[in-house]
Amino acid sequence: MSLKEKVLVAMSGGIDSSVTALLLAQKGYQVIGITMKTWDYASVAAGKKETGCCNLDSIHDARSIAVEQGFPHYILDIRSEFNDSVIDNFVGEYMAGRTPNPCVMCNTHIKWDALLRRADMLGCKYIATGHYAQLRYENQRYVLSKGKDALKDQSYVLWGLPQSVLERTLFPVGNFTKTEIRNMAAQMGFEELSKKKESYEICFIPDNDYRSFIKNRLHDAEDKLSGGLFVDKEGNVLGSHDGYPFYTIGQRKGLQVAFGKPKYVTAIHPTKNHVVLGDIDDLDQAEMFVKDINFIKYKQLDSTMDAITKIRYKDKGAWSTLEPNGDLLKVTFHADVKGIAPGQSAVFYDGDDVLGGGFIARNDDIKN
């Protein structure tokens, strides 16, 4: 079998990226594995079991598979870039009263950029990851679409990848279900890997306590982190809160104030240090604006178009009309949706294809 092109595979040590490398090697590609060290886990684990992708145990697992299969493996330290782009953004978005998307920021601005730079250094034509998504070339565009496994689909977090990156990207597991991938790993002789559990935590917050993480990062913002007021939509004071960065739109639990009936966070006002509470119906919205748009299936949107819009990762999506509005995109839903959170990603779908995406803007950030 003649060897195909070189491909640099991002190996986190998990089952999906490991099978990605194994599948490509079986197809004749010259595989080079790389594991990115994004965070100093020893500084936050504090004796706890490490969780999340790319921790020290996972780095060891990735290297072991590469060594066993006989292809090169490198560890790439991108902690500085990760801190500057992902973590600073994560903290900054909460301080701005928005809800961040760290995985989108990492994929768009850190991982793919780091992968491509190292791929060029190593003479690799392609990069590959274990994301559940699919790619095809159509009408002179690289089209990103949902993975075969609807429950594992990760196209939502990939909306920010430009054509120049998609052109060099492979998603080998996107054509399979998670069950099929586990069976493949077992059939390849990796029984332990086939049973490996998945992690859903943010990689740099292994204990899921993002409040403590923000407090530790921002020693000079105690006035905003030590409390403020809960108010209703008319501005009437309802009680005290722990600091506006610690709340997200749609939140019901953890308010620490009894109201006699469920209350939900409906808005956040950073300048006033106010968190607005309301009833569940107050979460209903018919429209929003989206910024920092990246279109994938088409070069741009010249006129209105109907599409399915997802406003969070596990969202089923809702029919909407997309309308260009200067540098923004106006999204009008055909029926009200609940819990639109500024800072989260809005991703637009044409069937299974990703039209594009962007970040949900806060209404008072928009100048008409």
C-alpha positions as CSV (number, residue, x, y, z in Angstrom):
1,M,0.0,0.0,0.0
2,S,1.5,3.3,-1.1
3,L,1.5,5.9,1.7
4,K,-0.9,8.8,1.4
5,E,-0.2,12.4,2.6
6,K,1.0,13.3,6.0
7,V,-1.7,14.2,8.5
8,L,-1.3,15.8,11.9
9,V,-3.9,14.3,14.4
10,A,-4.9,16.2,17.5
11,M,-4.8,13.5,20.1
12,S,-6.4,14.3,23.5
13,G,-6.0,10.7,24.8
14,G,-9.8,10.1,24.5
15,I,-11.4,7.4,22.4
16,D,-12.6,9.7,19.5
17,S,-9.2,11.3,18.7
18,S,-7.4,7.9,19.3
19,V,-9.7,6.1,16.8
20,T,-9.3,9.1,14.4
21,A,-5.5,8.4,14.4
22,L,-6.0,4.6,14.0
23,L,-8.5,5.0,11.1
24,L,-6.3,7.3,9.2
25,A,-3.3,5.0,9.7
26,Q,-5.4,2.1,8.4
27,K,-6.2,4.2,5.3
28,G,-2.6,4.7,4.6
29,Y,-2.0,8.2,5.8
30,Q,1.3,9.1,7.4
31,V,0.0,9.9,10.9
32,I,1.8,12.2,13.3
33,G,0.1,12.6,16.7
34,I,0.1,15.8,18.7
35,T,-1.3,16.6,22.1
36,M,-1.8,20.2,23.2
37,K,-1.1,21.2,26.7
38,T,-3.5,24.0,27.3
39,W,-3.5,24.5,31.0
40,D,-1.4,24.0,34.1
41,Y,-3.6,21.4,35.7
42,A,-1.4,21.0,38.8
43,S,-2.4,24.6,39.7
44,V,-6.1,23.9,39.9
45,A,-6.4,20.2,40.7
46,A,-5.1,20.6,44.2
47,G,-5.1,16.9,44.9
48,K,-8.4,16.3,43.2
49,K,-8.7,13.8,40.4
50,E,-8.0,15.6,37.1
51,T,-10.8,15.7,34.6
52,G,-11.3,17.2,31.2
53,C,-9.5,16.7,28.0
54,C,-5.8,17.0,27.6
55,N,-4.9,16.6,31.3
56,L,-1.7,14.9,32.3
57,D,-3.2,11.4,32.3
58,S,-4.7,12.0,28.9
59,I,-1.4,13.2,27.5
60,H,0.2,10.0,28.7
61,D,-2.6,7.9,27.1
62,A,-2.2,9.7,23.7
63,R,1.5,9.2,23.7
64,S,1.2,5.5,24.6
65,I,-1.2,4.8,21.7
66,A,1.1,6.6,19.3
67,V,4.2,4.7,20.5
68,E,2.4,1.4,20.3
69,Q,1.2,2.1,16.7
70,G,4.6,3.3,15.6
71,F,3.9,6.9,14.6
72,P,5.5,10.0,15.9
73,H,3.9,12.0,18.7
74,Y,4.6,15.5,20.0
75,I,3.4,17.6,22.9
76,L,2.7,21.2,22.1
77,D,2.6,23.7,24.9
78,I,0.1,26.4,24.1
79,R,-0.7,27.5,27.7
80,S,0.3,31.1,27.0
81,E,-2.0,31.5,23.9
82,F,-4.8,29.6,25.7
83,N,-4.6,31.9,28.7
84,D,-4.5,35.0,26.6
85,S,-7.3,34.1,24.2
86,V,-9.6,31.6,25.9
87,I,-9.3,32.1,29.6
88,D,-9.1,35.9,29.5
89,N,-12.2,35.9,27.2
90,F,-14.0,33.5,29.5
91,V,-13.5,35.8,32.5
92,G,-14.1,38.9,30.5
93,E,-17.4,37.7,29.1
94,Y,-18.8,37.0,32.5
95,M,-17.6,40.4,33.7
96,A,-19.4,41.9,30.8
97,G,-22.7,40.2,31.7
98,R,-22.5,37.7,28.9
99,T,-22.2,33.9,28.9
100,P,-18.9,32.7,27.2
101,N,-18.3,29.8,24.8
102,P,-14.8,28.7,25.7
103,C,-14.8,25.6,23.4
104,V,-15.7,27.8,20.4
105,M,-13.0,30.3,21.3
106,C,-10.5,27.5,21.7
107,N,-11.3,25.8,18.4
108,T,-11.5,29.0,16.4
109,H,-8.5,30.9,17.8
110,I,-6.2,28.4,19.4
111,K,-6.3,24.8,18.5
112,W,-6.7,25.0,14.7
113,D,-4.2,27.8,14.5
114,A,-1.7,25.9,16.6
115,L,-2.3,22.7,14.6
116,L,-1.9,24.3,11.2
117,R,1.4,26.1,12.2
118,R,2.8,22.8,13.5
119,A,1.4,20.9,10.4
120,D,3.3,23.3,8.1
121,M,6.5,22.7,10.1
122,L,6.1,19.0,9.8
123,G,5.1,18.9,6.2
124,C,1.6,17.7,6.8
125,K,-1.1,18.4,4.2
126,Y,-4.0,17.8,6.6
127,I,-4.9,18.1,10.2
128,A,-7.5,15.8,11.8
129,T,-9.6,15.8,15.0
130,G,-12.0,13.5,16.7
131,H,-15.0,15.9,16.4
132,Y,-18.4,14.4,15.4
133,A,-18.9,16.5,12.2
134,Q,-18.7,16.0,8.5
135,L,-17.2,17.9,5.6
136,R,-17.7,17.9,1.9
137,Y,-16.7,20.1,-1.1
138,E,-19.6,21.6,-3.0
139,N,-20.1,24.6,-5.2
140,Q,-16.5,25.7,-4.6
141,R,-17.1,25.7,-0.8
142,Y,-16.1,23.4,2.0
143,V,-19.4,22.6,3.7
144,L,-19.6,21.7,7.4
145,S,-22.5,19.5,8.4
146,K,-23.7,17.6,11.4
147,G,-22.1,14.3,12.5
148,K,-24.0,11.0,11.8
149,D,-24.6,10.6,15.6
150,A,-27.2,13.3,16.4
151,L,-26.5,12.9,20.1
152,K,-22.8,13.5,19.7
153,D,-22.9,16.1,16.9
154,Q,-20.3,18.8,17.5
155,S,-20.8,21.1,14.5
156,Y,-22.1,23.8,16.8
157,V,-18.7,24.5,18.3
158,L,-17.0,24.6,14.9
159,W,-18.9,27.4,13.2
160,G,-15.9,29.8,13.5
161,L,-13.6,27.8,11.2
162,P,-12.9,29.6,7.9
163,Q,-12.7,28.0,4.5
164,S,-8.8,28.1,4.6
165,V,-8.9,25.9,7.7
166,L,-11.7,23.6,6.6
167,E,-9.8,22.9,3.3
168,R,-7.1,21.1,5.3
169,T,-9.3,19.5,8.0
170,L,-10.4,15.8,8.3
171,F,-13.2,14.5,10.6
172,P,-12.9,10.7,10.3
173,V,-15.3,9.8,13.1
174,G,-18.0,12.1,11.9
175,N,-19.4,9.4,9.6
176,F,-20.0,7.0,12.6
177,T,-22.0,6.8,15.8
178,K,-20.3,6.8,19.2
179,T,-21.3,3.1,19.6
180,E,-19.6,2.3,16.3
181,I,-16.5,4.1,17.4
182,R,-16.4,2.2,20.7
183,N,-16.8,-1.1,18.8
184,M,-14.0,-0.2,16.4
185,A,-11.7,0.5,19.3
186,A,-12.5,-2.9,20.8
187,Q,-12.0,-4.7,17.5
188,M,-8.7,-3.0,17.0
189,G,-7.5,-4.4,20.3
190,F,-8.0,-1.4,22.5
191,E,-10.6,-2.8,24.9
192,E,-9.8,-0.4,27.7
193,L,-9.9,2.6,25.4
194,S,-13.3,1.4,24.1
195,K,-14.8,1.7,27.6
196,K,-13.1,5.0,28.5
197,K,-15.6,7.5,30.0
198,E,-16.1,10.9,28.5
199,S,-15.6,14.2,30.2
200,Y,-18.0,17.2,29.8
201,E,-16.3,19.7,32.1
202,I,-14.5,22.9,31.0
203,C,-10.9,21.7,30.8
204,F,-9.5,24.5,32.9
205,I,-12.2,24.2,35.6
206,P,-12.0,20.5,36.6
207,D,-14.2,20.9,39.6
208,N,-16.9,22.8,37.7
209,D,-16.7,25.7,40.2
210,Y,-16.3,28.6,37.7
211,R,-17.3,31.1,40.5
212,S,-14.1,30.3,42.5
213,F,-12.1,30.3,39.3
214,I,-13.2,33.9,38.5
215,K,-12.6,35.1,42.0
216,N,-9.1,33.7,42.0
217,R,-8.4,35.4,38.6
218,L,-9.8,38.8,39.6
219,H,-8.5,39.9,43.0
220,D,-9.0,43.6,42.0
221,A,-12.8,43.3,41.2
222,E,-14.2,42.6,44.6
223,D,-16.9,45.3,44.3
224,K,-18.4,43.3,41.4
225,L,-17.8,39.9,42.9
226,S,-19.1,40.4,46.4
227,G,-22.7,41.2,45.8
228,G,-25.4,43.4,44.2
229,L,-29.1,43.6,43.8
230,F,-31.8,41.3,42.4
231,V,-34.4,43.5,40.8
232,D,-37.6,42.9,38.7
233,K,-38.1,44.2,35.2
234,E,-39.5,47.5,36.7
235,G,-36.4,47.9,38.8
236,N,-37.9,47.1,42.1
237,V,-35.4,45.5,44.5
238,L,-36.1,41.8,45.3
239,G,-33.0,40.9,47.3
240,S,-29.3,40.6,47.2
241,H,-27.1,38.5,45.0
242,D,-23.5,37.3,45.1
243,G,-22.2,39.3,42.2
244,Y,-23.6,39.6,38.7
245,P,-20.8,37.5,36.9
246,F,-22.0,34.4,38.8
247,Y,-25.4,34.3,37.0
248,T,-26.5,33.4,33.5
249,I,-29.7,34.0,31.5
250,G,-32.4,31.4,32.3
251,Q,-30.8,30.3,35.6
252,R,-33.4,29.2,38.2
253,K,-31.4,27.3,40.8
254,G,-28.7,28.8,43.1
255,L,-30.4,32.2,43.5
256,Q,-30.3,31.7,47.3
257,V,-33.4,33.8,47.8
258,A,-36.9,32.4,48.4
259,F,-39.7,34.1,46.3
260,G,-42.6,31.7,46.9
261,K,-42.5,30.7,43.2
262,P,-39.8,29.9,40.7
263,K,-37.9,33.0,39.4
264,Y,-35.5,33.0,36.5
265,V,-32.6,35.3,35.5
266,T,-33.9,37.3,32.6
267,A,-31.2,40.0,32.2
268,I,-27.9,41.1,33.6
269,H,-26.8,44.8,34.0
270,P,-23.0,44.9,34.7
271,T,-22.8,48.7,35.2
272,K,-25.4,48.6,37.9
273,N,-24.5,45.2,39.3
274,H,-28.1,44.2,38.9
275,V,-29.5,40.8,38.1
276,V,-33.0,40.9,36.7
277,L,-35.4,38.2,37.8
278,G,-38.8,37.3,36.3
279,D,-41.2,34.5,35.5
280,I,-40.5,31.8,33.0
281,D,-42.6,33.6,30.3
282,D,-40.2,36.6,30.7
283,L,-37.5,34.5,29.1
284,D,-39.5,34.5,25.8
285,Q,-38.0,36.5,23.0
286,A,-38.8,36.7,19.3
287,E,-35.6,38.2,17.9
288,M,-31.9,38.8,18.6
289,F,-28.8,40.2,16.9
290,V,-25.7,38.2,16.2
291,K,-22.2,39.6,15.7
292,D,-18.8,38.3,14.5
293,I,-20.5,36.3,11.8
294,N,-18.6,33.5,9.9
295,F,-20.5,32.0,6.9
296,I,-19.5,28.5,5.8
297,K,-22.0,27.1,3.2
298,Y,-22.2,30.4,1.4
299,K,-19.7,33.2,1.1
300,Q,-22.2,35.7,2.5
301,L,-25.9,36.3,3.0
302,D,-27.2,38.9,0.6
303,S,-30.9,38.7,1.4
304,T,-33.2,37.2,4.0
305,M,-33.2,33.5,4.5
306,D,-35.1,31.0,6.7
307,A,-32.9,28.6,8.7
308,I,-32.9,26.6,11.9
309,T,-31.0,28.5,14.6
310,K,-29.5,26.9,17.7
311,I,-28.8,29.3,20.6
312,R,-26.9,26.8,22.8
313,Y,-25.0,23.6,22.3
314,K,-27.8,21.2,23.3
315,D,-30.5,23.3,21.8
316,K,-32.8,21.5,19.3
317,G,-33.0,24.7,17.2
318,A,-35.9,26.8,16.0
319,W,-37.1,28.1,12.7
320,S,-36.0,31.7,12.1
321,T,-35.5,34.3,9.5
322,L,-32.0,35.6,9.0
323,E,-31.6,39.2,7.8
324,P,-28.4,41.1,7.1
325,N,-28.1,44.2,9.3
326,G,-24.8,45.9,8.6
327,D,-22.0,44.0,10.5
328,L,-24.7,42.2,12.4
329,L,-27.3,39.6,11.5
330,K,-30.9,40.0,12.7
331,V,-32.5,36.8,13.7
332,T,-36.3,36.7,14.0
333,F,-37.8,33.5,15.3
334,H,-41.0,32.2,13.9
335,A,-42.1,31.4,17.5
336,D,-40.7,32.8,20.8
337,V,-37.7,31.0,22.2
338,K,-36.5,31.0,25.8
339,G,-33.2,31.9,27.4
340,I,-31.3,33.9,24.7
341,A,-28.0,34.5,26.4
342,P,-25.7,37.2,25.1
343,G,-22.2,35.8,24.5
344,Q,-23.4,32.3,23.6
345,S,-23.0,31.1,20.0
346,A,-25.9,31.2,17.5
347,V,-25.4,28.7,14.8
348,F,-27.6,28.6,11.7
349,Y,-28.5,25.3,9.8
350,D,-29.8,24.5,6.4
351,G,-30.9,21.0,7.1
352,D,-27.8,19.3,8.5
353,D,-25.5,21.9,6.9
354,V,-24.0,24.7,8.9
355,L,-24.7,28.0,7.2
356,G,-22.6,29.8,9.7
357,G,-22.6,31.3,13.1
358,G,-21.7,34.1,15.4
359,F,-22.0,35.4,19.0
360,I,-25.3,36.7,20.4
361,A,-25.1,40.4,21.1
362,R,-26.6,42.1,24.1
363,N,-29.4,44.5,23.1
364,D,-27.9,47.5,24.8
365,D,-24.6,46.9,22.9
366,I,-26.4,47.4,19.6
367,K,-26.5,50.8,18.1
368,N,-29.4,51.3,15.8
